[in-house]
Amino acid sequence: MKKIFILFLIFLNGCANSNTESKINIIEKQRNKDIATCKHYGFQKDTIEFSNCLMKLDQKRNEILMTRKILRCQNVRRDNANSGVTGFWGGVLMGLRENLACD
């Protein structure tokens, strides 16, 4: 029984590491794209203008993500209001759906 539990923990650890590595790869790829974009616009690396370019790209990306999240939340709230679901479990499920979308 101990061997199975240890194998299960090793498996979970491997899943967690691969997920973290993939997030790091995505961040690195995005950073490289941003650097290439700022170079394309003619900014020289290691200058204030280059740093400002990178910062503005990051801010714009964050604004877009926040706008998408707000719209998703509004859509879920509208759907919940118009769903006609009644009862305790219906309310629980609608609340869970709203919590996931609006968290």
A tleap script that builds the chain and sets N, CA, C and O, in Angstrom:
source leaprc.protein.ff14SB
mol = sequence {
  NMET LYS LYS ILE PHE ILE LEU PHE LEU ILE
  PHE LEU ASN GLY CYS ALA ASN SER ASN THR
  GLU SER LYS ILE ASN ILE ILE GLU LYS GLN
  ARG ASN LYS ASP ILE ALA THR CYS LYS HIE
  TYR GLY PHE GLN LYS ASP THR ILE GLU PHE
  SER ASN CYS LEU MET LYS LEU ASP GLN LYS
  ARG ASN GLU ILE LEU MET THR ARG LYS ILE
  LEU ARG CYS GLN ASN VAL ARG ARG ASP ASN
  ALA ASN SER GLY VAL THR GLY PHE TRP GLY
  GLY VAL LEU MET GLY LEU ARG GLU ASN LEU
  ALA CYS CASP
}
set mol.1.N position { 0.828 -1.190 0.000 }
set mol.1.CA position { 0.000 0.000 0.000 }
set mol.1.C position { 0.872 1.254 0.000 }
set mol.1.O position { 0.552 2.242 -0.660 }
set mol.2.N position { 1.982 1.204 0.751 }
set mol.2.CA position { 2.876 2.362 0.803 }
set mol.2.C position { 3.477 2.640 -0.571 }
set mol.2.O position { 3.638 3.796 -0.963 }
set mol.3.N position { 3.807 1.576 -1.298 }
set mol.3.CA position { 4.414 1.748 -2.621 }
set mol.3.C position { 3.450 2.448 -3.582 }
set mol.3.O position { 3.854 3.317 -4.354 }
set mol.4.N position { 2.190 2.066 -3.527 }
set mol.4.CA position { 1.195 2.686 -4.400 }
set mol.4.C position { 1.048 4.166 -4.055 }
set mol.4.O position { 0.970 5.015 -4.943 }
set mol.5.N position { 1.012 4.463 -2.761 }
set mol.5.CA position { 0.883 5.851 -2.322 }
set mol.5.C position { 2.091 6.676 -2.761 }
set mol.5.O position { 1.935 7.813 -3.206 }
set mol.6.N position { 3.274 6.121 -2.641 }
set mol.6.CA position { 4.493 6.831 -3.045 }
set mol.6.C position { 4.489 7.060 -4.558 }
set mol.6.O position { 4.846 8.140 -5.027 }
set mol.7.N position { 4.082 6.036 -5.322 }
set mol.7.CA position { 3.993 6.191 -6.778 }
set mol.7.C position { 2.970 7.263 -7.155 }
set mol.7.O position { 3.185 8.035 -8.090 }
set mol.8.N position { 1.871 7.303 -6.430 }
set mol.8.CA position { 0.845 8.314 -6.679 }
set mol.8.C position { 1.399 9.715 -6.412 }
set mol.8.O position { 1.144 10.635 -7.189 }
set mol.9.N position { 2.146 9.886 -5.331 }
set mol.9.CA position { 2.741 11.188 -5.012 }
set mol.9.C position { 3.764 11.601 -6.069 }
set mol.9.O position { 3.836 12.769 -6.452 }
set mol.10.N position { 4.545 10.644 -6.530 }
set mol.10.CA position { 5.528 10.941 -7.585 }
set mol.10.C position { 4.805 11.371 -8.863 }
set mol.10.O position { 5.228 12.308 -9.540 }
set mol.11.N position { 3.716 10.680 -9.182 }
set mol.11.CA position { 2.929 11.039 -10.369 }
set mol.11.C position { 2.374 12.454 -10.244 }
set mol.11.O position { 2.452 13.238 -11.190 }
set mol.12.N position { 1.815 12.781 -9.080 }
set mol.12.CA position { 1.272 14.130 -8.866 }
set mol.12.C position { 2.364 15.182 -8.965 }
set mol.12.O position { 2.144 16.255 -9.526 }
set mol.13.N position { 3.525 14.889 -8.432 }
set mol.13.CA position { 4.639 15.826 -8.484 }
set mol.13.C position { 5.059 16.067 -9.927 }
set mol.13.O position { 5.356 17.199 -10.308 }
set mol.14.N position { 5.084 15.020 -10.721 }
set mol.14.CA position { 5.433 15.162 -12.136 }
set mol.14.C position { 4.420 16.005 -12.889 }
set mol.14.O position { 4.790 16.802 -13.751 }
set mol.15.N position { 3.141 15.834 -12.570 }
set mol.15.CA position { 2.103 16.655 -13.216 }
set mol.15.C position { 2.246 18.113 -12.838 }
set mol.15.O position { 2.103 18.991 -13.689 }
set mol.16.N position { 2.525 18.384 -11.581 }
set mol.16.CA position { 2.674 19.767 -11.122 }
set mol.16.C position { 3.887 20.419 -11.767 }
set mol.16.O position { 3.819 21.582 -12.165 }
set mol.17.N position { 4.990 19.698 -11.878 }
set mol.17.CA position { 6.190 20.267 -12.478 }
set mol.17.C position { 5.988 20.568 -13.956 }
set mol.17.O position { 6.432 21.610 -14.438 }
set mol.18.N position { 5.325 19.675 -14.680 }
set mol.18.CA position { 5.130 19.914 -16.107 }
set mol.18.C position { 4.204 21.096 -16.335 }
set mol.18.O position { 4.388 21.839 -17.299 }
set mol.19.N position { 3.211 21.288 -15.470 }
set mol.19.CA position { 2.306 22.421 -15.587 }
set mol.19.C position { 3.057 23.717 -15.331 }
set mol.19.O position { 2.857 24.698 -16.049 }
set mol.20.N position { 3.919 23.738 -14.318 }
set mol.20.CA position { 4.710 24.923 -14.009 }
set mol.20.C position { 5.670 25.230 -15.147 }
set mol.20.O position { 5.842 26.391 -15.520 }
set mol.21.N position { 6.298 24.195 -15.701 }
set mol.21.CA position { 7.231 24.390 -16.806 }
set mol.21.C position { 6.526 24.943 -18.028 }
set mol.21.O position { 7.075 25.798 -18.723 }
set mol.22.N position { 5.321 24.471 -18.300 }
set mol.22.CA position { 4.598 24.973 -19.471 }
set mol.22.C position { 4.216 26.436 -19.284 }
set mol.22.O position { 4.254 27.206 -20.243 }
set mol.23.N position { 3.846 26.836 -18.063 }
set mol.23.CA position { 3.536 28.241 -17.804 }
set mol.23.C position { 4.776 29.108 -17.990 }
set mol.23.O position { 4.695 30.205 -18.542 }
set mol.24.N position { 5.917 28.618 -17.531 }
set mol.24.CA position { 7.166 29.360 -17.696 }
set mol.24.C position { 7.504 29.487 -19.172 }
set mol.24.O position { 7.938 30.552 -19.612 }
set mol.25.N position { 7.315 28.416 -19.949 }
set mol.25.CA position { 7.577 28.459 -21.392 }
set mol.25.C position { 6.670 29.468 -22.090 }
set mol.25.O position { 7.116 30.194 -22.979 }
set mol.26.N position { 5.403 29.516 -21.693 }
set mol.26.CA position { 4.469 30.468 -22.291 }
set mol.26.C position { 4.905 31.895 -21.981 }
set mol.26.O position { 4.873 32.757 -22.859 }
set mol.27.N position { 5.307 32.147 -20.750 }
set mol.27.CA position { 5.757 33.484 -20.361 }
set mol.27.C position { 7.019 33.868 -21.119 }
set mol.27.O position { 7.145 34.999 -21.586 }
set mol.28.N position { 7.952 32.933 -21.242 }
set mol.28.CA position { 9.192 33.219 -21.976 }
set mol.28.C position { 8.914 33.486 -23.451 }
set mol.28.O position { 9.510 34.391 -24.035 }
set mol.29.N position { 8.026 32.719 -24.057 }
set mol.29.CA position { 7.682 32.927 -25.462 }
set mol.29.C position { 7.035 34.293 -25.668 }
set mol.29.O position { 7.339 34.990 -26.635 }
set mol.30.N position { 6.143 34.671 -24.756 }
set mol.30.CA position { 5.496 35.972 -24.866 }
set mol.30.C position { 6.507 37.088 -24.709 }
set mol.30.O position { 6.449 38.084 -25.430 }
set mol.31.N position { 7.433 36.935 -23.776 }
set mol.31.CA position { 8.472 37.945 -23.563 }
set mol.31.C position { 9.340 38.089 -24.820 }
set mol.31.O position { 9.671 39.203 -25.226 }
set mol.32.N position { 9.700 36.972 -25.424 }
set mol.32.CA position { 10.502 37.021 -26.651 }
set mol.32.C position { 9.737 37.692 -27.788 }
set mol.32.O position { 10.322 38.438 -28.574 }
set mol.33.N position { 8.428 37.429 -27.880 }
set mol.33.CA position { 7.617 38.096 -28.900 }
set mol.33.C position { 7.569 39.598 -28.655 }
set mol.33.O position { 7.651 40.391 -29.593 }
set mol.34.N position { 7.436 39.985 -27.384 }
set mol.34.CA position { 7.400 41.412 -27.045 }
set mol.34.C position { 8.720 42.088 -27.397 }
set mol.34.O position { 8.733 43.198 -27.930 }
set mol.35.N position { 9.815 41.425 -27.101 }
set mol.35.CA position { 11.139 41.979 -27.425 }
set mol.35.C position { 11.273 42.141 -28.933 }
set mol.35.O position { 11.756 43.168 -29.408 }
set mol.36.N position { 10.850 41.136 -29.680 }
set mol.36.CA position { 10.922 41.220 -31.148 }
set mol.36.C position { 10.036 42.345 -31.679 }
set mol.36.O position { 10.408 43.042 -32.623 }
set mol.37.N position { 8.864 42.520 -31.071 }
set mol.37.CA position { 7.961 43.587 -31.502 }
set mol.37.C position { 8.584 44.953 -31.271 }
set mol.37.O position { 8.552 45.811 -32.153 }
set mol.38.N position { 9.151 45.161 -30.087 }
set mol.38.CA position { 9.761 46.456 -29.787 }
set mol.38.C position { 10.976 46.715 -30.683 }
set mol.38.O position { 11.214 47.850 -31.096 }
set mol.39.N position { 11.738 45.666 -30.981 }
set mol.39.CA position { 12.862 45.828 -31.921 }
set mol.39.C position { 12.345 46.176 -33.306 }
set mol.39.O position { 12.933 46.999 -34.007 }
set mol.40.N position { 11.238 45.543 -33.700 }
set mol.40.CA position { 10.640 45.816 -35.002 }
set mol.40.C position { 10.224 47.286 -35.125 }
set mol.40.O position { 10.337 47.889 -36.192 }
set mol.41.N position { 9.744 47.844 -34.016 }
set mol.41.CA position { 9.347 49.257 -34.021 }
set mol.41.C position { 10.542 50.207 -33.994 }
set mol.41.O position { 10.374 51.423 -34.094 }
set mol.42.N position { 11.743 49.656 -33.859 }
set mol.42.CA position { 12.946 50.474 -33.944 }
set mol.42.C position { 13.550 50.875 -32.619 }
set mol.42.O position { 14.473 51.689 -32.588 }
set mol.43.N position { 13.061 50.331 -31.530 }
set mol.43.CA position { 13.628 50.668 -30.225 }
set mol.43.C position { 14.892 49.863 -29.983 }
set mol.43.O position { 14.952 48.678 -30.311 }
set mol.44.N position { 15.896 50.503 -29.412 }
set mol.44.CA position { 17.163 49.855 -29.107 }
set mol.44.C position { 17.083 49.216 -27.725 }
set mol.44.O position { 16.578 49.817 -26.777 }
set mol.45.N position { 17.586 47.996 -27.627 }
set mol.45.CA position { 17.573 47.271 -26.363 }
set mol.45.C position { 18.381 48.028 -25.315 }
set mol.45.O position { 19.343 48.721 -25.643 }
set mol.46.N position { 17.984 47.889 -24.055 }
set mol.46.CA position { 18.636 48.531 -22.899 }
set mol.46.C position { 18.492 50.049 -22.922 }
set mol.46.O position { 19.391 50.767 -22.484 }
set mol.47.N position { 17.371 50.534 -23.428 }
set mol.47.CA position { 17.084 51.959 -23.355 }
set mol.47.C position { 15.743 52.138 -22.643 }
set mol.47.O position { 14.963 51.195 -22.508 }
set mol.48.N position { 15.497 53.353 -22.199 }
set mol.48.CA position { 14.234 53.650 -21.518 }
set mol.48.C position { 13.057 53.449 -22.468 }
set mol.48.O position { 12.013 52.931 -22.073 }
set mol.49.N position { 13.232 53.858 -23.706 }
set mol.49.CA position { 12.154 53.714 -24.682 }
set mol.49.C position { 11.803 52.240 -24.918 }
set mol.49.O position { 10.633 51.883 -25.053 }
set mol.50.N position { 12.831 51.397 -24.964 }
set mol.50.CA position { 12.611 49.956 -25.145 }
set mol.50.C position { 11.837 49.399 -23.949 }
set mol.50.O position { 10.903 48.615 -24.118 }
set mol.51.N position { 12.234 49.808 -22.741 }
set mol.51.CA position { 11.528 49.359 -21.535 }
set mol.51.C position { 10.083 49.842 -21.535 }
set mol.51.O position { 9.176 49.100 -21.158 }
set mol.52.N position { 9.869 51.087 -21.958 }
set mol.52.CA position { 8.507 51.613 -22.038 }
set mol.52.C position { 7.670 50.834 -23.047 }
set mol.52.O position { 6.489 50.576 -22.815 }
set mol.53.N position { 8.279 50.464 -24.154 }
set mol.53.CA position { 7.589 49.665 -25.161 }
set mol.53.C position { 7.143 48.334 -24.564 }
set mol.53.O position { 5.991 47.935 -24.735 }
set mol.54.N position { 8.039 47.646 -23.869 }
set mol.54.CA position { 7.706 46.370 -23.236 }
set mol.54.C position { 6.597 46.546 -22.202 }
set mol.54.O position { 5.679 45.730 -22.111 }
set mol.55.N position { 6.699 47.621 -21.428 }
set mol.55.CA position { 5.699 47.876 -20.389 }
set mol.55.C position { 4.325 48.131 -21.003 }
set mol.55.O position { 3.323 47.616 -20.508 }
set mol.56.N position { 4.268 48.917 -22.073 }
set mol.56.CA position { 2.989 49.217 -22.703 }
set mol.56.C position { 2.365 47.971 -23.318 }
set mol.56.O position { 1.148 47.797 -23.250 }
set mol.57.N position { 3.166 47.108 -23.912 }
set mol.57.CA position { 2.637 45.853 -24.453 }
set mol.57.C position { 2.042 44.989 -23.345 }
set mol.57.O position { 0.975 44.399 -23.514 }
set mol.58.N position { 2.732 44.919 -22.217 }
set mol.58.CA position { 2.248 44.133 -21.083 }
set mol.58.C position { 0.966 44.732 -20.513 }
set mol.58.O position { 0.021 44.004 -20.210 }
set mol.59.N position { 0.932 46.047 -20.367 }
set mol.59.CA position { -0.269 46.700 -19.844 }
set mol.59.C position { -1.466 46.475 -20.761 }
set mol.59.O position { -2.567 46.196 -20.285 }
set mol.60.N position { -1.264 46.593 -22.058 }
set mol.60.CA position { -2.348 46.393 -23.012 }
set mol.60.C position { -2.865 44.959 -22.950 }
set mol.60.O position { -4.074 44.728 -22.997 }
set mol.61.N position { -1.952 44.002 -22.844 }
set mol.61.CA position { -2.359 42.595 -22.737 }
set mol.61.C position { -3.181 42.375 -21.461 }
set mol.61.O position { -4.186 41.666 -21.493 }
set mol.62.N position { -2.768 42.971 -20.352 }
set mol.62.CA position { -3.506 42.842 -19.091 }
set mol.62.C position { -4.883 43.504 -19.186 }
set mol.62.O position { -5.854 42.985 -18.636 }
set mol.63.N position { -4.978 44.642 -19.877 }
set mol.63.CA position { -6.270 45.298 -20.071 }
set mol.63.C position { -7.210 44.410 -20.868 }
set mol.63.O position { -8.394 44.306 -20.547 }
set mol.64.N position { -6.692 43.777 -21.894 }
set mol.64.CA position { -7.511 42.891 -22.729 }
set mol.64.C position { -8.006 41.704 -21.909 }
set mol.64.O position { -9.176 41.331 -22.002 }
set mol.65.N position { -7.124 41.110 -21.108 }
set mol.65.CA position { -7.527 39.976 -20.265 }
set mol.65.C position { -8.587 40.384 -19.258 }
set mol.65.O position { -9.539 39.641 -19.021 }
set mol.66.N position { -8.430 41.564 -18.662 }
set mol.66.CA position { -9.397 42.039 -17.669 }
set mol.66.C position { -10.750 42.318 -18.332 }
set mol.66.O position { -11.795 42.008 -17.760 }
set mol.67.N position { -10.737 42.893 -19.516 }
set mol.67.CA position { -11.980 43.160 -20.238 }
set mol.67.C position { -12.696 41.858 -20.571 }
set mol.67.O position { -13.915 41.766 -20.429 }
set mol.68.N position { -11.949 40.853 -21.012 }
set mol.68.CA position { -12.554 39.546 -21.305 }
set mol.68.C position { -13.181 38.942 -20.064 }
set mol.68.O position { -14.272 38.375 -20.128 }
set mol.69.N position { -12.496 39.061 -18.932 }
set mol.69.CA position { -13.001 38.505 -17.683 }
set mol.69.C position { -14.281 39.212 -17.255 }
set mol.69.O position { -15.230 38.564 -16.814 }
set mol.70.N position { -14.314 40.538 -17.382 }
set mol.70.CA position { -15.509 41.309 -17.024 }
set mol.70.C position { -16.681 40.910 -17.914 }
set mol.70.O position { -17.794 40.715 -17.427 }
set mol.71.N position { -16.434 40.788 -19.220 }
set mol.71.CA position { -17.506 40.400 -20.139 }
set mol.71.C position { -18.013 38.985 -19.858 }
set mol.71.O position { -19.217 38.733 -19.913 }
set mol.72.N position { -17.104 38.073 -19.559 }
set mol.72.CA position { -17.506 36.700 -19.230 }
set mol.72.C position { -18.379 36.694 -17.974 }
set mol.72.O position { -19.387 35.989 -17.917 }
set mol.73.N position { -17.989 37.479 -16.974 }
set mol.73.CA position { -18.754 37.568 -15.732 }
set mol.73.C position { -20.145 38.138 -16.000 }
set mol.73.O position { -21.137 37.611 -15.495 }
set mol.74.N position { -20.223 39.199 -16.782 }
set mol.74.CA position { -21.521 39.798 -17.109 }
set mol.74.C position { -22.403 38.805 -17.851 }
set mol.74.O position { -23.603 38.735 -17.586 }
set mol.75.N position { -21.841 38.044 -18.768 }
set mol.75.CA position { -22.616 37.051 -19.514 }
set mol.75.C position { -23.156 35.960 -18.605 }
set mol.75.O position { -24.303 35.540 -18.753 }
set mol.76.N position { -22.335 35.496 -17.663 }
set mol.76.CA position { -22.788 34.454 -16.741 }
set mol.76.C position { -23.892 34.992 -15.850 }
set mol.76.O position { -24.889 34.306 -15.624 }
set mol.77.N position { -23.736 36.190 -15.348 }
set mol.77.CA position { -24.776 36.783 -14.499 }
set mol.77.C position { -26.083 36.957 -15.271 }
set mol.77.O position { -27.158 36.699 -14.730 }
set mol.78.N position { -26.002 37.389 -16.522 }
set mol.78.CA position { -27.195 37.549 -17.349 }
set mol.78.C position { -27.849 36.190 -17.600 }
set mol.78.O position { -29.068 36.051 -17.498 }
set mol.79.N position { -27.027 35.186 -17.929 }
set mol.79.CA position { -27.571 33.843 -18.160 }
set mol.79.C position { -28.229 33.283 -16.911 }
set mol.79.O position { -29.288 32.661 -16.989 }
set mol.80.N position { -27.608 33.501 -15.761 }
set mol.80.CA position { -28.192 33.023 -14.508 }
set mol.80.C position { -29.524 33.708 -14.230 }
set mol.80.O position { -30.475 33.071 -13.777 }
set mol.81.N position { -29.587 35.005 -14.503 }
set mol.81.CA position { -30.823 35.750 -14.238 }
set mol.81.C position { -31.952 35.298 -15.162 }
set mol.81.O position { -33.117 35.329 -14.766 }
set mol.82.N position { -31.633 34.885 -16.367 }
set mol.82.CA position { -32.648 34.501 -17.349 }
set mol.82.C position { -32.864 32.992 -17.452 }
set mol.82.O position { -33.641 32.539 -18.292 }
set mol.83.N position { -32.193 32.216 -16.618 }
set mol.83.CA position { -32.238 30.763 -16.787 }
set mol.83.C position { -33.542 30.129 -16.329 }
set mol.83.O position { -33.940 29.096 -16.867 }
set mol.84.N position { -34.206 30.713 -15.364 }
set mol.84.CA position { -35.441 30.124 -14.855 }
set mol.84.C position { -35.207 28.934 -13.946 }
set mol.84.O position { -36.156 28.228 -13.606 }
set mol.85.N position { -33.975 28.695 -13.548 }
set mol.85.CA position { -33.659 27.576 -12.661 }
set mol.85.C position { -34.170 27.905 -11.261 }
set mol.85.O position { -34.012 29.024 -10.771 }
set mol.86.N position { -34.778 26.922 -10.640 }
set mol.86.CA position { -35.282 27.115 -9.282 }
set mol.86.C position { -34.763 25.997 -8.405 }
set mol.86.O position { -34.184 25.023 -8.885 }
set mol.87.N position { -34.977 26.150 -7.133 }
set mol.87.CA position { -34.594 25.128 -6.176 }
set mol.87.C position { -33.221 25.379 -5.592 }
set mol.87.O position { -32.436 26.187 -6.090 }
set mol.88.N position { -32.965 24.660 -4.523 }
set mol.88.CA position { -31.719 24.843 -3.784 }
set mol.88.C position { -30.497 24.533 -4.639 }
set mol.88.O position { -29.577 25.346 -4.738 }
set mol.89.N position { -30.492 23.342 -5.263 }
set mol.89.CA position { -29.310 22.935 -6.029 }
set mol.89.C position { -29.120 23.779 -7.284 }
set mol.89.O position { -27.989 24.003 -7.714 }
set mol.90.N position { -30.199 24.241 -7.862 }
set mol.90.CA position { -30.082 25.157 -8.988 }
set mol.90.C position { -29.390 26.443 -8.578 }
set mol.90.O position { -28.534 26.955 -9.300 }
set mol.91.N position { -29.764 26.967 -7.409 }
set mol.91.CA position { -29.109 28.168 -6.891 }
set mol.91.C position { -27.641 27.933 -6.577 }
set mol.91.O position { -26.797 28.793 -6.831 }
set mol.92.N position { -27.342 26.768 -6.025 }
set mol.92.CA position { -25.951 26.434 -5.714 }
set mol.92.C position { -25.118 26.383 -6.988 }
set mol.92.O position { -24.028 26.952 -7.050 }
set mol.93.N position { -25.636 25.700 -7.999 }
set mol.93.CA position { -24.899 25.570 -9.255 }
set mol.93.C position { -24.724 26.916 -9.956 }
set mol.93.O position { -23.661 27.187 -10.514 }
set mol.94.N position { -25.753 27.757 -9.931 }
set mol.94.CA position { -25.621 29.082 -10.536 }
set mol.94.C position { -24.593 29.918 -9.773 }
set mol.94.O position { -23.810 30.653 -10.374 }
set mol.95.N position { -24.605 29.799 -8.444 }
set mol.95.CA position { -23.625 30.524 -7.642 }
set mol.95.C position { -22.209 30.055 -7.920 }
set mol.95.O position { -21.291 30.871 -8.011 }
set mol.96.N position { -22.023 28.756 -8.057 }
set mol.96.CA position { -20.700 28.228 -8.379 }
set mol.96.C position { -20.227 28.705 -9.740 }
set mol.96.O position { -19.064 29.072 -9.911 }
set mol.97.N position { -21.139 28.697 -10.711 }
set mol.97.CA position { -20.783 29.154 -12.049 }
set mol.97.C position { -20.371 30.627 -12.032 }
set mol.97.O position { -19.407 31.024 -12.686 }
set mol.98.N position { -21.122 31.431 -11.268 }
set mol.98.CA position { -20.778 32.847 -11.169 }
set mol.98.C position { -19.450 33.043 -10.450 }
set mol.98.O position { -18.654 33.895 -10.846 }
set mol.99.N position { -19.206 32.277 -9.414 }
set mol.99.CA position { -17.933 32.386 -8.696 }
set mol.99.C position { -16.753 32.045 -9.589 }
set mol.99.O position { -15.712 32.699 -9.516 }
set mol.100.N position { -16.899 31.036 -10.426 }
set mol.100.CA position { -15.813 30.669 -11.340 }
set mol.100.C position { -15.559 31.752 -12.375 }
set mol.100.O position { -14.408 32.051 -12.696 }
set mol.101.N position { -16.623 32.337 -12.896 }
set mol.101.CA position { -16.471 33.346 -13.949 }
set mol.101.C position { -16.060 34.703 -13.400 }
set mol.101.O position { -15.353 35.451 -14.074 }
set mol.102.N position { -16.484 35.028 -12.204 }
set mol.102.CA position { -16.299 36.387 -11.677 }
set mol.102.C position { -15.257 36.479 -10.588 }
set mol.102.O position { -15.101 37.539 -9.982 }
set mol.103.N position { -14.553 35.426 -10.323 }
set mol.103.CA position { -13.572 35.416 -9.240 }
set mol.103.C position { -12.419 36.322 -9.513 }
set mol.103.O position { -11.507 36.424 -8.693 }
savepdb mol mol.pdb
quit
